[in-house]
Amino acid sequence: MSKVILKSNLQNLAFKKESAYITRAVAYTTIDSEAFLDRVKDNSGIDKGTVYAVADAIAKEFRNFIANGHTVSVPGIGHFRFVVNAKAAATAEEAGAGKVYRRKVVYTPVKALKTILKNTALVSNVIEGEDGGEEEPEP
């Protein structure tokens, strides 16, 4: 079974003008492209050159479709779509591209991945207190 370690930190909440403990998943490490593609190569039986060429082609097409407003579905992974955040406008004439302040890609995982995440064990490991010191959580 998969498991993820959680860490809780005391943080100031500006909107409430008080502090509260915020819990986040601990990132163990970042898997770089080369390590990831080497694992793909090892698990697929396809030679390294072919795996890298396919990954480059997928990345190129992915960028192209996203940048042109398409939703991209990646089998077994999920859907990616281009979205914007924009400030509200009082009139239709004021609305539009000039009000956009953020562009991003939104990811929605496939159902199988959502199920895996739902079944992943969450382990509370460390609580960081007011003094910045770490203490083990109570059982």
C-alpha positions in Angstrom: 0.0 0.0 0.0 1.2 3.5 -0.8 1.8 6.0 2.0 2.5 9.7 2.3 3.9 11.5 5.3 2.2 14.6 6.5 3.8 17.6 8.2 1.8 20.3 10.1 3.3 23.8 10.5 2.0 26.7 12.6 1.2 29.5 10.1 -0.2 33.0 10.3 -3.5 33.4 8.6 -3.6 36.9 7.3 -7.3 36.9 6.5 -8.2 35.9 10.1 -5.3 37.7 11.8 -4.5 34.5 13.8 -2.4 31.4 13.6 -3.4 27.8 12.8 -1.7 24.5 12.0 -1.7 23.8 8.3 -1.1 20.2 7.2 0.7 19.3 3.9 2.2 16.3 2.3 5.9 15.9 2.5 7.6 15.7 -0.9 10.2 12.9 -0.6 12.2 13.9 -3.7 11.8 15.2 -7.2 12.1 12.6 -9.9 13.9 14.2 -12.8 13.0 13.6 -16.5 16.0 11.3 -17.1 15.2 9.1 -14.1 11.5 8.9 -15.0 12.2 8.0 -18.6 14.8 5.4 -17.6 12.1 3.8 -15.4 9.7 3.9 -18.4 12.5 2.3 -20.6 13.1 -0.5 -17.9 9.4 -1.2 -17.5 8.5 -1.2 -21.2 11.3 -3.1 -22.9 11.7 -0.2 -25.4 15.1 1.1 -26.1 16.2 4.4 -24.5 16.4 6.4 -27.8 12.9 5.5 -28.7 11.5 6.3 -25.2 13.2 9.7 -25.3 12.0 10.4 -28.8 8.4 9.5 -27.9 8.6 11.7 -24.8 9.9 14.6 -26.8 7.1 14.2 -29.3 4.4 13.9 -26.6 5.8 17.1 -24.9 5.8 19.0 -28.1 2.2 18.0 -29.0 1.0 18.6 -25.5 2.4 22.1 -25.4 0.9 22.8 -28.9 -2.6 21.6 -28.0 -2.7 23.3 -24.6 -1.4 26.6 -26.0 -4.2 26.5 -28.6 -7.0 26.0 -26.0 -7.6 22.3 -26.3 -8.1 19.9 -23.4 -5.5 17.1 -23.6 -6.4 13.7 -22.3 -3.4 11.5 -21.4 -4.4 7.8 -21.0 -4.1 6.5 -17.5 -3.1 9.9 -16.2 -5.8 12.5 -16.7 -7.0 15.6 -18.4 -5.1 18.9 -18.7 -6.7 22.2 -19.8 -5.7 25.8 -20.2 -7.5 28.3 -17.9 -7.2 31.9 -17.0 -8.1 34.0 -14.0 -9.4 37.4 -14.7 -10.6 40.4 -12.7 -14.3 41.2 -12.8 -15.5 44.0 -15.1 -18.6 46.2 -14.7 -19.3 46.1 -18.4 -18.8 43.8 -21.4 -16.6 46.4 -23.0 -14.2 46.4 -20.0 -14.0 42.6 -19.9 -11.6 40.6 -21.9 -7.9 39.8 -22.2 -6.8 43.0 -20.5 -8.4 41.7 -17.2 -6.5 38.4 -17.2 -3.9 38.2 -14.4 -3.1 34.5 -14.4 -2.7 31.8 -17.0 -2.4 28.2 -15.9 -3.0 24.5 -16.7 -5.5 22.6 -14.6 -5.1 18.9 -14.1 -7.9 16.4 -13.4 -6.7 12.9 -12.7 -8.4 9.8 -14.1 -10.7 7.8 -11.8 -8.2 5.0 -11.3 -5.6 7.6 -10.0 -8.2 9.2 -7.8 -8.9 5.7 -6.3 -5.2 5.1 -5.7 -4.9 8.5 -3.9 -8.0 7.8 -1.8 -6.5 4.5 -0.7 -3.0 6.0 0.1 -2.2 5.9 3.8 -1.6 9.3 5.3 0.9 9.3 8.2 1.2 12.3 10.5 4.9 12.5 11.3 6.0 15.9 12.4 4.4 18.9 13.9 6.4 22.2 13.9 5.4 24.3 16.8 5.5 28.0 17.7 9.1 27.9 18.6 10.1 26.4 15.3 11.0 23.1 17.0 9.7 19.8 15.9 7.7 17.4 18.1 6.2 14.0 17.5 2.4 14.0 17.4 0.4 12.3 20.1 -0.8 8.8 19.2 
